[in-house]
Amino acid sequence: MDREHIKGVVTKYLARAIDGDASAIDTSQSMKDLGANSLDIVEVVSSSMRELRVRVPRSDLDKITNIDGLVDLLLEHAKAKGAQA
């Protein structure tokens, strides 16, 4: 699993949440900046984790400031999970 795959999953769910185009999402922005409300954000994060089969502690998620940060965090946890398997 690579960063581009994870980015694609996150932007797919975010695009659905904000009725936008996944390819037009600027990942340097926060989900709120792009029009997502707190419920949308929870749905994007949980759907992404479910599809990627990755669990991220809530305390780690609280530190995220933009979409790139979320992608990096999911990648980090996916790699750690892969190392354990």
Secondary structure, DSSP 4 states (H G I P E B T S, - for coil): --HHHHHHHHHHHHHHHHT--GGG--TTS-TTTTT--HHHHHHHHHHHHHHHT----HHHHTT--SHHHHHHHHHHHHHHHHHH-
